[in-house]
Amino acid sequence: MKIFKYPLPGLSVAMEISMPDGARILCVQTQNGVPCIWALVDPSNPMIRRGLSVVGTGSDVEHMPQD
């Protein structure tokens, strides 16, 4: 297992990123003004597209994806 960082393409409401199947998101923070996700991954797993929603603190949420 390894920890990988995934810079996000921006702060859109919904997006998809590629990461190994089974990745576990550890935290979301900004680094040098860029929003990033850090995840525990097994790089030998096949890559999948994972949907994400970014919502600001205090914002209304109309729809959140279900797992």
Beta strands, then each sheet from edge to edge (+ up, - down):
strand 1: 2-7
strand 2: 14-20
strand 3: 24-31
strand 4: 34-41
strand 5: 47-53
sheet 1: 1+ 4- 3+
sheet 2: 2+ 5-
end
